Amino acid sequence: MDKNTSYLSFVIMLLFVCSLGFYLSSSAKEDPYKLVWSDEFDYEGLPNPDKWSYDVGDACDKPAGCGWGNHELQYYTENQEKNARVHDGHLTIEVHKEDIANSKYSSARLLTKGKGDWLYGKFEIKAKLPPGKGIWSAIWMLSSEDKYNGWPHSGEIDIMENVGYEPHIIHGTAHTLDYHHSIGTHKSGKLFLPDVHDTFHVYGLQWDENQYTVFIDERPIFTFYNESQDFKSWPFDQKFHLILNIAFGGDWGGKEGIDDNALPAKMVVDYVRVYQKSDPR
């Protein structure tokens, strides 16, 4: 073998080794999360009944009383395209001023309970939010089985909340028996987002047995840690489901009043995606 052939063989072998190293390195860094549930809203009409259900009414028959525990003004409807519909690749949830039951406002509250319930994972919801005084938009999660009893014992994960009198502030919040807003101990983070009403953003959550982090466009805004005590501080070891809704008025949304001229108001959702690890730990 002459020197030129030997040198060429060496170069080929070196390139092969480098390529193999790059491949192994890339494989090792592969995202462990795999898509397990989604709605791309690539259909028309009412939200897919195999994936979504509704909370209905004004909650006057609930232990917390009318207004879903927060003295909100809306009545949540079921199977009404005016309030929840899929068109042109998007889900729209819309609140209207109208006389309905004992309320003067209608809206929708969609949930995946019994159709999408997860312990740990990564959640991404791409949405554009409505402006207006009195509007209270939310993307959040509740326990599916209330393992530790009713709210706040079994916890609440707020991925995104936006109220009309703070139009450009997005909140991410944790509620547990030890940490919740009713006693002023809730833990939260927030981000100023100037184009929240004009642009779609991805509101996300990454959750495991040690902590969960709320993201906006992959930027972390709040992390809640497992203090390794008991359910009073960490009830997030059970399955939760997603909720999408717009409320109107209430203890927080209506804190500085309401404006009927803001209605109708709509939250537009481009997609909802849920990912989990093959080994959820």
Stockholm file with secondary structure:
# STOCKHOLM 1.0

chainA/1-281         MDKNTSYLSFVIMLLFVCSLGFYLSSSAKEDPYKLVWSDEFDYEGLPNPDKWSYDVGDACDKPAGCGWGNHELQYYTENQEKNARVHDGHLTIEVHKEDIANSKYSSARLLTKGKGDWLYGKFEIKAKLPPGKGIWSAIWMLSSEDKYNGWPHSGEIDIMENVGYEPHIIHGTAHTLDYHHSIGTHKSGKLFLPDVHDTFHVYGLQWDENQYTVFIDERPIFTFYNESQDFKSWPFDQKFHLILNIAFGGDWGGKEGIDDNALPAKMVVDYVRVYQKSDPR
#=GR chainA/1-281 SS CCHHHHHHHHHHHHHHHHHHHHHHHHHHTSCCEEEEEEECCCSCBSCCTTTCEEECBCSTTSTTCTIIIIIBCEEECSSCTTTEEEETTEEEEEEEEEEETTEEEEECEEECTTTSCBSSEEEEEEEECCCCTTEEEEEEEEESSCTTCTTTTTCEEEEEEEETTSTTEEEEEEECSSSCGGGTCCEEEEEECTTTTTSCEEEEEEECSSEEEEEETTEEEEEEECCSSCTTTCCCSSCEEEEEEEEEBHHHHTTTCCCGGGCSEEEEEEEEEEEEESSCC
#=GC SS_cons         CCHHHHHHHHHHHHHHHHHHHHHHHHHHTSCCEEEEEEECCCSCBSCCTTTCEEECBCSTTSTTCTIIIIIBCEEECSSCTTTEEEETTEEEEEEEEEEETTEEEEECEEECTTTSCBSSEEEEEEEECCCCTTEEEEEEEEESSCTTCTTTTTCEEEEEEEETTSTTEEEEEEECSSSCGGGTCCEEEEEECTTTTTSCEEEEEEECSSEEEEEETTEEEEEEECCSSCTTTCCCSSCEEEEEEEEEBHHHHTTTCCCGGGCSEEEEEEEEEEEEESSCC
//
